[in-house]
Amino acid sequence: MSSCNDSCSGPDIYYVGDVGTAIIVDVCSDITQATLVALDVTRPDKTTTRWVGNVYDTTKIRYYADVGDFSQAGEYRVQAYVEMPGWQGHGNTTTFKVTALFE
């Protein structure tokens, strides 16, 4: 499974501390039968986490930022992860920037 574009969709600018911001990654394949959809994330300090999302608009993973998700300014690397009957795996990696407040 691959991500069909090189960026996440959402607001033009993400800020440290934002909560409720939608992050949407299009995997360009029908994932409506998925039992798990997630975004594997590497933060600017190289720590990793998994944000479990939901299927949105048939081919997309949507996740809403929670408290602490945007805790660091810098580049975040995001890779879609999907589990479906008979297949599980990752998509392409994309990036987005989280900006410090008042920048």
N, C-alpha and C positions, 0 to 999 in steps of 0.2 A: 504494500500500500504506500502510496506516495502523496505528499502534499502538493497540490497542483499550483500553488503560488508561493512566492518567496516571502510572504509577510502575513502577520496576523491582522485581522480586521478589528477595529475598535475605535476609540477616540484618536484624534491626531497626536495627543500628548498624554502619557501616563505619568503620574506623580507619586513619589514616595508617600505611603500612607493611604492611598486611594483604596476604597472598599466599594464593592458592588459594580465595578467596571467589568463589562463583558469582554472576554477574549474569545475570538472565534477563529478556528482553523478549519479550512476546507480541505478534506482529504480526497475529494473528487471521485469517490466511490460510494455506493449506497451502503450505509452502515446502520440501517434501521433494525437489522437483526442482531446488532452487537449486544453482548452481555456486559461489556465494560468499555467505556471510552474515557480517555484521560490525556492529559498533557504532561509529559515528563519535562521538567524544568531544571536548567542550570542557572543559578543566580550569578551576579557579578563576582562574588567571592569564591565561585566554583562549588558551592554547596548545591546539592540536588534535592528535589522534592517531586511528588506526583500530585497534580491537581485533577481530581476526578470530576469530569463534566457530564454533559448530557448530549444526546443526538439532537441536532438542530437542522432543520431544512434538508433532511435526508442524507446529505453528504458532509455535514459540518459537526465539529465538536465545539460546544459553547461552555465556557466556564466563567463564573462570576468571582472576581477577586475578593478574598476574605481578609480579615484582620491579619496583618503580618506578611501577606503575600508580597507586597511591594515594599519591603523593608529596606532595600538598598537601591541607591542610584546607580545606573549603569546599564550594560547590555544583558538582557535575559535571553537565553537560548531555549527554544521550545520545540519539542518533538511529539507529534501525535502518537498515541498508543491505542490500539483497538483489539478487543477479543471478540471473535464471532465463532459460531459453530464451524469447526473445521479449519479455522485460521486465527492466528494472533500475531501481531507484529507492530512495527513502528513505521511511521512515514518520514518524510524529509524533515530536516531541521530548519527552523526559521528563527528570526530574532526580532526583538523590539527593545526600545530604550525606555527606562524609567528615569524621570528627571527629578532632581532634588527640588524641594520647594523654593520658590522665589528666584528660580533661574529662568 
